[in-house]
Amino acid sequence: MDIILILIIIVIISSAYGILKVWFRQRKCPDDESLIEVISGLAKKNDPETQRIISHLGMCEKCQKKVKLFNEQN
Ligand SMILES: [Zn+2]
């Protein structure tokens, strides 16, 4: 019984760690160059980094402002 409990705890901790890792990765702002590549459609759409930047844009006000500025300039 104890072993099952320990196993359950290990599974919970490792999945929580996986979720946190993804969350932290998504919160990290991309550099301006990559950001501009993505919004101007130059970046590869099936690239995991492109996907990351797109989902990052959905949650980061700082990068959303950068995109807005970039669109105003062009
Ligand atoms: Zn950002």
N, CA, C, O and the ligand as a Tripos MOL2 file, in Angstrom:
@<TRIPOS>MOLECULE
protein
  297   295    75     0     0
PROTEIN
NO_CHARGES

@<TRIPOS>ATOM
      1 N           0.8380   -1.2140    0.0000 N.3       1 MET1
      2 CA          0.0000    0.0000    0.0000 C.3       1 MET1
      3 C           0.8640    1.2520    0.0000 C.2       1 MET1
      4 O           0.6130    2.1890   -0.7570 O.2       1 MET1
      5 N           1.8880    1.2610    0.8570 N.am      2 ASP2
      6 CA          2.7770    2.4230    0.9230 C.3       2 ASP2
      7 C           3.4920    2.6740   -0.3950 C.2       2 ASP2
      8 O           3.6770    3.8150   -0.8190 O.2       2 ASP2
      9 N           3.8890    1.5680   -1.0340 N.am      3 ILE3
     10 CA          4.6170    1.6990   -2.3120 C.3       3 ILE3
     11 C           3.7220    2.3430   -3.3740 C.2       3 ILE3
     12 O           4.1760    3.1730   -4.1610 O.2       3 ILE3
     13 N           2.4580    1.9540   -3.3840 N.am      4 ILE4
     14 CA          1.5160    2.5410   -4.3510 C.3       4 ILE4
     15 C           1.3760    4.0460   -4.0990 C.2       4 ILE4
     16 O           1.3550    4.8430   -5.0370 O.2       4 ILE4
     17 N           1.2820    4.4160   -2.8380 N.am      5 LEU5
     18 CA          1.1560    5.8230   -2.4700 C.3       5 LEU5
     19 C           2.3870    6.6130   -2.9430 C.2       5 LEU5
     20 O           2.2670    7.7020   -3.5040 O.2       5 LEU5
     21 N           3.5660    6.0360   -2.7000 N.am      6 ILE6
     22 CA          4.8080    6.6960   -3.1220 C.3       6 ILE6
     23 C           4.8460    6.8420   -4.6390 C.2       6 ILE6
     24 O           5.2510    7.8800   -5.1630 O.2       6 ILE6
     25 N           4.4180    5.7840   -5.3450 N.am      7 LEU7
     26 CA          4.3920    5.8280   -6.8080 C.3       7 LEU7
     27 C           3.4550    6.9240   -7.3000 C.2       7 LEU7
     28 O           3.7800    7.6570   -8.2350 O.2       7 LEU7
     29 N           2.2820    7.0310   -6.6600 N.am      8 ILE8
     30 CA          1.3130    8.0630   -7.0560 C.3       8 ILE8
     31 C           1.9260    9.4490   -6.8490 C.2       8 ILE8
     32 O           1.7890   10.3290   -7.6990 O.2       8 ILE8
     33 N           2.6020    9.6340   -5.7140 N.am      9 ILE9
     34 CA          3.2360   10.9300   -5.4260 C.3       9 ILE9
     35 C           4.3030   11.2450   -6.4700 C.2       9 ILE9
     36 O           4.4010   12.3770   -6.9460 O.2       9 ILE9
     37 N           5.0970   10.2450   -6.8210 N.am     10 ILE10
     38 CA          6.1390   10.4510   -7.8330 C.3      10 ILE10
     39 C           5.5170   10.8720   -9.1690 C.2      10 ILE10
     40 O           6.0060   11.7880   -9.8290 O.2      10 ILE10
     41 N           4.4340   10.1910   -9.5580 N.am     11 VAL11
     42 CA          3.7660   10.5230  -10.8300 C.3      11 VAL11
     43 C           3.2350   11.9540  -10.7890 C.2      11 VAL11
     44 O           3.3880   12.7020  -11.7540 O.2      11 VAL11
     45 N           2.6110   12.3350   -9.6740 N.am     12 ILE12
     46 CA          2.0580   13.6920   -9.5530 C.3      12 ILE12
     47 C           3.1780   14.7270   -9.6320 C.2      12 ILE12
     48 O           3.0560   15.7250  -10.3420 O.2      12 ILE12
     49 N           4.2670   14.4910   -8.9050 N.am     13 ILE13
     50 CA          5.3720   15.4490   -8.8940 C.3      13 ILE13
     51 C           5.9960   15.5760  -10.2760 C.2      13 ILE13
     52 O           6.2920   16.6820  -10.7280 O.2      13 ILE13
     53 N           6.1950   14.4480  -10.9460 N.am     14 SER14
     54 CA          6.8560   14.5470  -12.2480 C.3      14 SER14
     55 C           5.9590   15.2030  -13.2910 C.2      14 SER14
     56 O           6.4630   15.9020  -14.1700 O.2      14 SER14
     57 N           4.6400   14.9990  -13.2210 N.am     15 SER15
     58 CA          3.7990   15.6860  -14.2000 C.3      15 SER15
     59 C           3.6880   17.1690  -13.8830 C.2      15 SER15
     60 O           3.6280   17.9950  -14.7940 O.2      15 SER15
     61 N           3.6600   17.5160  -12.5930 N.am     16 ALA16
     62 CA          3.6480   18.9280  -12.2160 C.3      16 ALA16
     63 C           4.9370   19.6040  -12.6860 C.2      16 ALA16
     64 O           4.9120   20.7430  -13.1500 O.2      16 ALA16
     65 N           6.0450   18.9070  -12.5640 N.am     17 TYR17
     66 CA          7.3350   19.4440  -13.0120 C.3      17 TYR17
     67 C           7.3230   19.6800  -14.5210 C.2      17 TYR17
     68 O           7.8270   20.6950  -15.0020 O.2      17 TYR17
     69 N           6.7450   18.7390  -15.2600 N.am     18 GLY18
     70 CA          6.6490   18.8740  -16.7180 C.3      18 GLY18
     71 C           5.8190   20.0800  -17.1140 C.2      18 GLY18
     72 O           6.1900   20.8190  -18.0260 O.2      18 GLY18
     73 N           4.7040   20.2820  -16.4380 N.am     19 ILE19
     74 CA          3.8240   21.4150  -16.7350 C.3      19 ILE19
     75 C           4.5430   22.7290  -16.4230 C.2      19 ILE19
     76 O           4.4960   23.6750  -17.2090 O.2      19 ILE19
     77 N           5.2090   22.7730  -15.2620 N.am     20 LEU20
     78 CA          5.9350   23.9830  -14.8680 C.3      20 LEU20
     79 C           7.0380   24.3200  -15.8640 C.2      20 LEU20
     80 O           7.2570   25.4820  -16.2030 O.2      20 LEU20
     81 N           7.7320   23.2710  -16.3270 N.am     21 LYS21
     82 CA          8.8320   23.4680  -17.2710 C.3      21 LYS21
     83 C           8.3110   24.1250  -18.5520 C.2      21 LYS21
     84 O           8.9220   25.0610  -19.0680 O.2      21 LYS21
     85 N           7.1800   23.6310  -19.0610 N.am     22 VAL22
     86 CA          6.5720   24.1930  -20.2710 C.3      22 VAL22
     87 C           6.1360   25.6290  -20.0040 C.2      22 VAL22
     88 O           6.3300   26.5130  -20.8390 O.2      22 VAL22
     89 N           5.5520   25.8510  -18.8440 N.am     23 TRP23
     90 CA          5.0490   27.1720  -18.4820 C.3      23 TRP23
     91 C           6.1870   28.1940  -18.4280 C.2      23 TRP23
     92 O           6.0620   29.3030  -18.9470 O.2      23 TRP23
     93 N           7.3000   27.8070  -17.7950 N.am     24 PHE24
     94 CA          8.4430   28.7130  -17.7000 C.3      24 PHE24
     95 C           9.0340   28.9890  -19.0750 C.2      24 PHE24
     96 O           9.4320   30.1150  -19.3730 O.2      24 PHE24
     97 N           9.0880   27.9580  -19.9100 N.am     25 ARG25
     98 CA          9.6260   28.1060  -21.2480 C.3      25 ARG25
     99 C           8.7630   29.0800  -22.0500 C.2      25 ARG25
    100 O           9.2800   29.9030  -22.8050 O.2      25 ARG25
    101 N           7.4400   28.9780  -21.8780 N.am     26 GLN26
    102 CA          6.5320   29.8490  -22.6220 C.3      26 GLN26
    103 C           6.5980   31.2830  -22.1370 C.2      26 GLN26
    104 O           6.3610   32.2080  -22.9130 O.2      26 GLN26
    105 N           6.9160   31.4820  -20.8710 N.am     27 ARG27
    106 CA          6.9530   32.8330  -20.3230 C.3      27 ARG27
    107 C           8.1780   33.6050  -20.8010 C.2      27 ARG27
    108 O           8.1650   34.8360  -20.8090 O.2      27 ARG27
    109 N           9.2240   32.9060  -21.1940 N.am     28 LYS28
    110 CA         10.4580   33.5530  -21.6130 C.3      28 LYS28
    111 C          10.2220   34.2990  -22.9250 C.2      28 LYS28
    112 O           9.7250   33.7220  -23.8920 O.2      28 LYS28
    113 N          10.5830   35.5900  -22.9560 N.am     29 CYS29
    114 CA         10.3620   36.3890  -24.1580 C.3      29 CYS29
    115 C          11.3660   36.0180  -25.2490 C.2      29 CYS29
    116 O          12.5560   35.8690  -24.9740 O.2      29 CYS29
    117 N          10.8860   35.8690  -26.4870 N.am     30 PRO30
    118 CA         11.8200   35.6160  -27.5880 C.3      30 PRO30
    119 C          12.5920   36.8910  -27.9130 C.2      30 PRO30
    120 O          12.1510   37.9810  -27.5490 O.2      30 PRO30
    121 N          13.7380   36.7770  -28.5910 N.am     31 ASP31
    122 CA         14.4330   37.9990  -28.9690 C.3      31 ASP31
    123 C          13.6950   38.6750  -30.1250 C.2      31 ASP31
    124 O          12.9120   38.0440  -30.8360 O.2      31 ASP31
    125 N          13.9610   39.9750  -30.2980 N.am     32 ASP32
    126 CA         13.2210   40.7820  -31.2790 C.3      32 ASP32
    127 C          13.2590   40.1680  -32.6720 C.2      32 ASP32
    128 O          12.2690   40.1590  -33.4030 O.2      32 ASP32
    129 N          14.4330   39.6580  -33.0090 N.am     33 GLU33
    130 CA         14.6220   39.0980  -34.3490 C.3      33 GLU33
    131 C          13.6540   37.9320  -34.6130 C.2      33 GLU33
    132 O          12.9890   37.8900  -35.6480 O.2      33 GLU33
    133 N          13.5850   36.9880  -33.6610 N.am     34 SER34
    134 CA         12.6970   35.8310  -33.8370 C.3      34 SER34
    135 C          11.2420   36.2720  -33.8440 C.2      34 SER34
    136 O          10.4230   35.7490  -34.5990 O.2      34 SER34
    137 N          10.9310   37.2470  -32.9890 N.am     35 LEU35
    138 CA          9.5660   37.7480  -32.8910 C.3      35 LEU35
    139 C           9.1310   38.3380  -34.2340 C.2      35 LEU35
    140 O           8.0340   38.0520  -34.7160 O.2      35 LEU35
    141 N           9.9810   39.1510  -34.8280 N.am     36 ILE36
    142 CA          9.6630   39.7910  -36.1090 C.3      36 ILE36
    143 C           9.5420   38.7430  -37.2140 C.2      36 ILE36
    144 O           8.6780   38.8450  -38.0860 O.2      36 ILE36
    145 N          10.4170   37.7350  -37.1690 N.am     37 GLU37
    146 CA         10.3370   36.6550  -38.1640 C.3      37 GLU37
    147 C           8.9800   35.9650  -38.1020 C.2      37 GLU37
    148 O           8.3770   35.6560  -39.1300 O.2      37 GLU37
    149 N           8.5090   35.7290  -36.8790 N.am     38 VAL38
    150 CA          7.2340   35.0300  -36.7100 C.3      38 VAL38
    151 C           6.0780   35.9050  -37.1820 C.2      38 VAL38
    152 O           5.2070   35.4320  -37.9130 O.2      38 VAL38
    153 N           6.0570   37.1790  -36.7740 N.am     39 ILE39
    154 CA          4.8910   38.0020  -37.1300 C.3      39 ILE39
    155 C           4.8990   38.4190  -38.5890 C.2      39 ILE39
    156 O           3.8470   38.7450  -39.1400 O.2      39 ILE39
    157 N           6.0570   38.4150  -39.2250 N.am     40 SER40
    158 CA          6.0540   38.7570  -40.6520 C.3      40 SER40
    159 C           5.9240   37.4990  -41.5200 C.2      40 SER40
    160 O           5.9760   37.5750  -42.7470 O.2      40 SER40
    161 N           5.7540   36.3510  -40.8720 N.am     41 GLY41
    162 CA          5.5050   35.1130  -41.6030 C.3      41 GLY41
    163 C           6.7440   34.4880  -42.2130 C.2      41 GLY41
    164 O           6.6430   33.6020  -43.0620 O.2      41 GLY41
    165 N           7.9290   34.9490  -41.7790 N.am     42 LEU42
    166 CA          9.1650   34.4090  -42.3390 C.3      42 LEU42
    167 C           9.6130   33.1290  -41.6340 C.2      42 LEU42
    168 O          10.3460   32.3190  -42.2010 O.2      42 LEU42
    169 N           9.1620   32.9580  -40.3910 N.am     43 ALA43
    170 CA          9.5830   31.7810  -39.6280 C.3      43 ALA43
    171 C           8.8260   30.5440  -40.0920 C.2      43 ALA43
    172 O           7.6940   30.6290  -40.5660 O.2      43 ALA43
    173 N           9.4750   29.3910  -39.9440 N.am     44 LYS44
    174 CA          8.8370   28.1200  -40.3160 C.3      44 LYS44
    175 C           7.6670   27.8440  -39.3800 C.2      44 LYS44
    176 O           7.8210   27.8560  -38.1580 O.2      44 LYS44
    177 N           6.4910   27.5950  -39.9640 N.am     45 LYS45
    178 CA          5.2880   27.4450  -39.1540 C.3      45 LYS45
    179 C           5.2820   26.1680  -38.3270 C.2      45 LYS45
    180 O           4.6830   26.1280  -37.2520 O.2      45 LYS45
    181 N           5.9450   25.1230  -38.8180 N.am     46 ASN46
    182 CA          5.9390   23.8580  -38.0700 C.3      46 ASN46
    183 C           7.1080   23.7410  -37.0990 C.2      46 ASN46
    184 O           7.3230   22.6860  -36.5030 O.2      46 ASN46
    185 N           7.8650   24.8330  -36.9410 N.am     47 ASP47
    186 CA          8.9860   24.8360  -36.0180 C.3      47 ASP47
    187 C           8.4750   24.9600  -34.5840 C.2      47 ASP47
    188 O           7.6190   25.8010  -34.3110 O.2      47 ASP47
    189 N           8.9870   24.1340  -33.6560 N.am     48 PRO48
    190 CA          8.4930   24.2290  -32.2660 C.3      48 PRO48
    191 C           8.7390   25.6030  -31.6490 C.2      48 PRO48
    192 O           7.9480   26.0750  -30.8330 O.2      48 PRO48
    193 N           9.8280   26.2350  -32.0400 N.am     49 GLU49
    194 CA         10.1280   27.5730  -31.5040 C.3      49 GLU49
    195 C           9.0960   28.5970  -32.0000 C.2      49 GLU49
    196 O           8.6900   29.4850  -31.2510 O.2      49 GLU49
    197 N           8.6800   28.4660  -33.2580 N.am     50 THR50
    198 CA          7.6340   29.3450  -33.8040 C.3      50 THR50
    199 C           6.3370   29.1540  -33.0260 C.2      50 THR50
    200 O           5.6730   30.1220  -32.6570 O.2      50 THR50
    201 N           5.9870   27.8910  -32.7820 N.am     51 GLN51
    202 CA          4.7840   27.5820  -32.0110 C.3      51 GLN51
    203 C           4.8630   28.1900  -30.6190 C.2      51 GLN51
    204 O           3.8830   28.7210  -30.0970 O.2      51 GLN51
    205 N           6.0680   28.1010  -30.0210 N.am     52 ARG52
    206 CA          6.2690   28.6370  -28.6860 C.3      52 ARG52
    207 C           6.0560   30.1420  -28.6930 C.2      52 ARG52
    208 O           5.3890   30.6790  -27.8080 O.2      52 ARG52
    209 N           6.6190   30.8290  -29.6880 N.am     53 ILE53
    210 CA          6.5050   32.2840  -29.7590 C.3      53 ILE53
    211 C           5.0450   32.6890  -29.9400 C.2      53 ILE53
    212 O           4.5820   33.6540  -29.3320 O.2      53 ILE53
    213 N           4.3140   31.9360  -30.7890 N.am     54 ILE54
    214 CA          2.8980   32.2490  -31.0180 C.3      54 ILE54
    215 C           2.1050   32.1060  -29.7260 C.2      54 ILE54
    216 O           1.2880   32.9680  -29.4020 O.2      54 ILE54
    217 N           2.3400   31.0170  -28.9780 N.am     55 SER55
    218 CA          1.5800   30.8820  -27.7230 C.3      55 SER55
    219 C           2.0620   31.8890  -26.6850 C.2      55 SER55
    220 O           1.2880   32.3410  -25.8410 O.2      55 SER55
    221 N           3.3490   32.2380  -26.7510 N.am     56 HIS56
    222 CA          3.8700   33.2610  -25.8430 C.3      56 HIS56
    223 C           3.1810   34.6020  -26.0940 C.2      56 HIS56
    224 O           2.8520   35.3260  -25.1540 O.2      56 HIS56
    225 N           2.9690   34.9200  -27.3580 N.am     57 LEU57
    226 CA          2.3210   36.1800  -27.7340 C.3      57 LEU57
    227 C           0.9180   36.2960  -27.1550 C.2      57 LEU57
    228 O           0.4380   37.3950  -26.8760 O.2      57 LEU57
    229 N           0.2630   35.1410  -26.9760 N.am     58 GLY58
    230 CA         -1.0800   35.1510  -26.4310 C.3      58 GLY58
    231 C          -1.1270   35.5350  -24.9640 C.2      58 GLY58
    232 O          -2.1840   35.8840  -24.4390 O.2      58 GLY58
    233 N           0.0350   35.4700  -24.2970 N.am     59 MET59
    234 CA          0.0110   35.7140  -22.8560 C.3      59 MET59
    235 C           0.9790   36.7940  -22.3990 C.2      59 MET59
    236 O           1.0460   37.0800  -21.2030 O.2      59 MET59
    237 N           1.7330   37.4050  -23.3150 N.am     60 CYS60
    238 CA          2.7340   38.3840  -22.8910 C.3      60 CYS60
    239 C           2.4080   39.7610  -23.4570 C.2      60 CYS60
    240 O           2.4540   39.9790  -24.6670 O.2      60 CYS60
    241 N           2.0760   40.6920  -22.5510 N.am     61 GLU61
    242 CA          1.7240   42.0480  -22.9830 C.3      61 GLU61
    243 C           2.9040   42.7740  -23.5980 C.2      61 GLU61
    244 O           2.7560   43.5500  -24.5420 O.2      61 GLU61
    245 N           4.0910   42.5060  -23.0390 N.am     62 LYS62
    246 CA          5.2970   43.1760  -23.5190 C.3      62 LYS62
    247 C           5.5320   42.8780  -25.0000 C.2      62 LYS62
    248 O           5.8340   43.7750  -25.7880 O.2      62 LYS62
    249 N           5.3880   41.6000  -25.3630 N.am     63 CYS63
    250 CA          5.6070   41.2050  -26.7590 C.3      63 CYS63
    251 C           4.4500   41.6580  -27.6440 C.2      63 CYS63
    252 O           4.6570   41.9700  -28.8160 O.2      63 CYS63
    253 N           3.2460   41.6960  -27.1020 N.am     64 GLN64
    254 CA          2.1010   42.1770  -27.8760 C.3      64 GLN64
    255 C           2.3170   43.6370  -28.2610 C.2      64 GLN64
    256 O           1.9720   44.0510  -29.3680 O.2      64 GLN64
    257 N           2.9000   44.4270  -27.3270 N.am     65 LYS65
    258 CA          3.1990   45.8330  -27.6080 C.3      65 LYS65
    259 C           4.2530   45.9500  -28.6980 C.2      65 LYS65
    260 O           4.1690   46.8130  -29.5720 O.2      65 LYS65
    261 N           5.2600   45.0570  -28.6330 N.am     66 LYS66
    262 CA          6.3050   45.0490  -29.6610 C.3      66 LYS66
    263 C           5.7120   44.7800  -31.0340 C.2      66 LYS66
    264 O           6.0810   45.4210  -32.0180 O.2      66 LYS66
    265 N           4.7730   43.8100  -31.0930 N.am     67 VAL67
    266 CA          4.1260   43.4580  -32.3550 C.3      67 VAL67
    267 C           3.3350   44.6460  -32.8840 C.2      67 VAL67
    268 O           3.3610   44.9440  -34.0780 O.2      67 VAL67
    269 N           2.6290   45.3240  -31.9740 N.am     68 LYS68
    270 CA          1.8150   46.4830  -32.3470 C.3      68 LYS68
    271 C           2.7170   47.5810  -32.9330 C.2      68 LYS68
    272 O           2.4160   48.1640  -33.9740 O.2      68 LYS68
    273 N           3.8190   47.8420  -32.2400 N.am     69 LEU69
    274 CA          4.7840   48.8370  -32.7000 C.3      69 LEU69
    275 C           5.3230   48.4790  -34.0810 C.2      69 LEU69
    276 O           5.4280   49.3200  -34.9740 O.2      69 LEU69
    277 N           5.6560   47.2070  -34.2210 N.am     70 PHE70
    278 CA          6.2270   46.7300  -35.4860 C.3      70 PHE70
    279 C           5.2060   46.9160  -36.6200 C.2      70 PHE70
    280 O           5.5620   47.3450  -37.7170 O.2      70 PHE70
    281 N           3.9520   46.5930  -36.3480 N.am     71 ASN71
    282 CA          2.9170   46.7180  -37.3770 C.3      71 ASN71
    283 C           2.6510   48.1750  -37.7330 C.2      71 ASN71
    284 O           2.3040   48.4860  -38.8720 O.2      71 ASN71
    285 N           2.8140   49.0810  -36.7460 N.am     72 GLU72
    286 CA          2.6030   50.5010  -37.0190 C.3      72 GLU72
    287 C           3.7040   51.0820  -37.8900 C.2      72 GLU72
    288 O           3.4820   51.9930  -38.6880 O.2      72 GLU72
    289 N           4.9130   50.5230  -37.7100 N.am     73 GLN73
    290 CA          6.0560   51.0410  -38.4570 C.3      73 GLN73
    291 C           6.0490   50.5770  -39.9050 C.2      73 GLN73
    292 O           6.6790   51.1960  -40.7630 O.2      73 GLN73
    293 N           5.3330   49.4800  -40.1820 N.am     74 ASN74
    294 CA          5.4020   48.9230  -41.5330 C.3      74 ASN74
    295 C           4.1000   49.1090  -42.3150 C.2      74 ASN74
    296 O           4.0080   48.6910  -43.4690 O.2      74 ASN74
    297 ZN          7.1820   38.2990  -24.0820 Zn       75 ZN75
@<TRIPOS>BOND
     1     1     2 1
     2     2     3 1
     3     3     4 2
     4     3     5 am
     5     5     6 1
     6     6     7 1
     7     7     8 2
     8     7     9 am
     9     9    10 1
    10    10    11 1
    11    11    12 2
    12    11    13 am
    13    13    14 1
    14    14    15 1
    15    15    16 2
    16    15    17 am
    17    17    18 1
    18    18    19 1
    19    19    20 2
    20    19    21 am
    21    21    22 1
    22    22    23 1
    23    23    24 2
    24    23    25 am
    25    25    26 1
    26    26    27 1
    27    27    28 2
    28    27    29 am
    29    29    30 1
    30    30    31 1
    31    31    32 2
    32    31    33 am
    33    33    34 1
    34    34    35 1
    35    35    36 2
    36    35    37 am
    37    37    38 1
    38    38    39 1
    39    39    40 2
    40    39    41 am
    41    41    42 1
    42    42    43 1
    43    43    44 2
    44    43    45 am
    45    45    46 1
    46    46    47 1
    47    47    48 2
    48    47    49 am
    49    49    50 1
    50    50    51 1
    51    51    52 2
    52    51    53 am
    53    53    54 1
    54    54    55 1
    55    55    56 2
    56    55    57 am
    57    57    58 1
    58    58    59 1
    59    59    60 2
    60    59    61 am
    61    61    62 1
    62    62    63 1
    63    63    64 2
    64    63    65 am
    65    65    66 1
    66    66    67 1
    67    67    68 2
    68    67    69 am
    69    69    70 1
    70    70    71 1
    71    71    72 2
    72    71    73 am
    73    73    74 1
    74    74    75 1
    75    75    76 2
    76    75    77 am
    77    77    78 1
    78    78    79 1
    79    79    80 2
    80    79    81 am
    81    81    82 1
    82    82    83 1
    83    83    84 2
    84    83    85 am
    85    85    86 1
    86    86    87 1
    87    87    88 2
    88    87    89 am
    89    89    90 1
    90    90    91 1
    91    91    92 2
    92    91    93 am
    93    93    94 1
    94    94    95 1
    95    95    96 2
    96    95    97 am
    97    97    98 1
    98    98    99 1
    99    99   100 2
   100    99   101 am
   101   101   102 1
   102   102   103 1
   103   103   104 2
   104   103   105 am
   105   105   106 1
   106   106   107 1
   107   107   108 2
   108   107   109 am
   109   109   110 1
   110   110   111 1
   111   111   112 2
   112   111   113 am
   113   113   114 1
   114   114   115 1
   115   115   116 2
   116   115   117 am
   117   117   118 1
   118   118   119 1
   119   119   120 2
   120   119   121 am
   121   121   122 1
   122   122   123 1
   123   123   124 2
   124   123   125 am
   125   125   126 1
   126   126   127 1
   127   127   128 2
   128   127   129 am
   129   129   130 1
   130   130   131 1
   131   131   132 2
   132   131   133 am
   133   133   134 1
   134   134   135 1
   135   135   136 2
   136   135   137 am
   137   137   138 1
   138   138   139 1
   139   139   140 2
   140   139   141 am
   141   141   142 1
   142   142   143 1
   143   143   144 2
   144   143   145 am
   145   145   146 1
   146   146   147 1
   147   147   148 2
   148   147   149 am
   149   149   150 1
   150   150   151 1
   151   151   152 2
   152   151   153 am
   153   153   154 1
   154   154   155 1
   155   155   156 2
   156   155   157 am
   157   157   158 1
   158   158   159 1
   159   159   160 2
   160   159   161 am
   161   161   162 1
   162   162   163 1
   163   163   164 2
   164   163   165 am
   165   165   166 1
   166   166   167 1
   167   167   168 2
   168   167   169 am
   169   169   170 1
   170   170   171 1
   171   171   172 2
   172   171   173 am
   173   173   174 1
   174   174   175 1
   175   175   176 2
   176   175   177 am
   177   177   178 1
   178   178   179 1
   179   179   180 2
   180   179   181 am
   181   181   182 1
   182   182   183 1
   183   183   184 2
   184   183   185 am
   185   185   186 1
   186   186   187 1
   187   187   188 2
   188   187   189 am
   189   189   190 1
   190   190   191 1
   191   191   192 2
   192   191   193 am
   193   193   194 1
   194   194   195 1
   195   195   196 2
   196   195   197 am
   197   197   198 1
   198   198   199 1
   199   199   200 2
   200   199   201 am
   201   201   202 1
   202   202   203 1
   203   203   204 2
   204   203   205 am
   205   205   206 1
   206   206   207 1
   207   207   208 2
   208   207   209 am
   209   209   210 1
   210   210   211 1
   211   211   212 2
   212   211   213 am
   213   213   214 1
   214   214   215 1
   215   215   216 2
   216   215   217 am
   217   217   218 1
   218   218   219 1
   219   219   220 2
   220   219   221 am
   221   221   222 1
   222   222   223 1
   223   223   224 2
   224   223   225 am
   225   225   226 1
   226   226   227 1
   227   227   228 2
   228   227   229 am
   229   229   230 1
   230   230   231 1
   231   231   232 2
   232   231   233 am
   233   233   234 1
   234   234   235 1
   235   235   236 2
   236   235   237 am
   237   237   238 1
   238   238   239 1
   239   239   240 2
   240   239   241 am
   241   241   242 1
   242   242   243 1
   243   243   244 2
   244   243   245 am
   245   245   246 1
   246   246   247 1
   247   247   248 2
   248   247   249 am
   249   249   250 1
   250   250   251 1
   251   251   252 2
   252   251   253 am
   253   253   254 1
   254   254   255 1
   255   255   256 2
   256   255   257 am
   257   257   258 1
   258   258   259 1
   259   259   260 2
   260   259   261 am
   261   261   262 1
   262   262   263 1
   263   263   264 2
   264   263   265 am
   265   265   266 1
   266   266   267 1
   267   267   268 2
   268   267   269 am
   269   269   270 1
   270   270   271 1
   271   271   272 2
   272   271   273 am
   273   273   274 1
   274   274   275 1
   275   275   276 2
   276   275   277 am
   277   277   278 1
   278   278   279 1
   279   279   280 2
   280   279   281 am
   281   281   282 1
   282   282   283 1
   283   283   284 2
   284   283   285 am
   285   285   286 1
   286   286   287 1
   287   287   288 2
   288   287   289 am
   289   289   290 1
   290   290   291 1
   291   291   292 2
   292   291   293 am
   293   293   294 1
   294   294   295 1
   295   295   296 2
@<TRIPOS>SUBSTRUCTURE
     1 MET1         2 RESIDUE 1 A MET
     2 ASP2         6 RESIDUE 1 A ASP
     3 ILE3        10 RESIDUE 1 A ILE
     4 ILE4        14 RESIDUE 1 A ILE
     5 LEU5        18 RESIDUE 1 A LEU
     6 ILE6        22 RESIDUE 1 A ILE
     7 LEU7        26 RESIDUE 1 A LEU
     8 ILE8        30 RESIDUE 1 A ILE
     9 ILE9        34 RESIDUE 1 A ILE
    10 ILE10       38 RESIDUE 1 A ILE
    11 VAL11       42 RESIDUE 1 A VAL
    12 ILE12       46 RESIDUE 1 A ILE
    13 ILE13       50 RESIDUE 1 A ILE
    14 SER14       54 RESIDUE 1 A SER
    15 SER15       58 RESIDUE 1 A SER
    16 ALA16       62 RESIDUE 1 A ALA
    17 TYR17       66 RESIDUE 1 A TYR
    18 GLY18       70 RESIDUE 1 A GLY
    19 ILE19       74 RESIDUE 1 A ILE
    20 LEU20       78 RESIDUE 1 A LEU
    21 LYS21       82 RESIDUE 1 A LYS
    22 VAL22       86 RESIDUE 1 A VAL
    23 TRP23       90 RESIDUE 1 A TRP
    24 PHE24       94 RESIDUE 1 A PHE
    25 ARG25       98 RESIDUE 1 A ARG
    26 GLN26      102 RESIDUE 1 A GLN
    27 ARG27      106 RESIDUE 1 A ARG
    28 LYS28      110 RESIDUE 1 A LYS
    29 CYS29      114 RESIDUE 1 A CYS
    30 PRO30      118 RESIDUE 1 A PRO
    31 ASP31      122 RESIDUE 1 A ASP
    32 ASP32      126 RESIDUE 1 A ASP
    33 GLU33      130 RESIDUE 1 A GLU
    34 SER34      134 RESIDUE 1 A SER
    35 LEU35      138 RESIDUE 1 A LEU
    36 ILE36      142 RESIDUE 1 A ILE
    37 GLU37      146 RESIDUE 1 A GLU
    38 VAL38      150 RESIDUE 1 A VAL
    39 ILE39      154 RESIDUE 1 A ILE
    40 SER40      158 RESIDUE 1 A SER
    41 GLY41      162 RESIDUE 1 A GLY
    42 LEU42      166 RESIDUE 1 A LEU
    43 ALA43      170 RESIDUE 1 A ALA
    44 LYS44      174 RESIDUE 1 A LYS
    45 LYS45      178 RESIDUE 1 A LYS
    46 ASN46      182 RESIDUE 1 A ASN
    47 ASP47      186 RESIDUE 1 A ASP
    48 PRO48      190 RESIDUE 1 A PRO
    49 GLU49      194 RESIDUE 1 A GLU
    50 THR50      198 RESIDUE 1 A THR
    51 GLN51      202 RESIDUE 1 A GLN
    52 ARG52      206 RESIDUE 1 A ARG
    53 ILE53      210 RESIDUE 1 A ILE
    54 ILE54      214 RESIDUE 1 A ILE
    55 SER55      218 RESIDUE 1 A SER
    56 HIS56      222 RESIDUE 1 A HIS
    57 LEU57      226 RESIDUE 1 A LEU
    58 GLY58      230 RESIDUE 1 A GLY
    59 MET59      234 RESIDUE 1 A MET
    60 CYS60      238 RESIDUE 1 A CYS
    61 GLU61      242 RESIDUE 1 A GLU
    62 LYS62      246 RESIDUE 1 A LYS
    63 CYS63      250 RESIDUE 1 A CYS
    64 GLN64      254 RESIDUE 1 A GLN
    65 LYS65      258 RESIDUE 1 A LYS
    66 LYS66      262 RESIDUE 1 A LYS
    67 VAL67      266 RESIDUE 1 A VAL
    68 LYS68      270 RESIDUE 1 A LYS
    69 LEU69      274 RESIDUE 1 A LEU
    70 PHE70      278 RESIDUE 1 A PHE
    71 ASN71      282 RESIDUE 1 A ASN
    72 GLU72      286 RESIDUE 1 A GLU
    73 GLN73      290 RESIDUE 1 A GLN
    74 ASN74      294 RESIDUE 1 A ASN
    75 ZN75       297 GROUP 0 **** ****
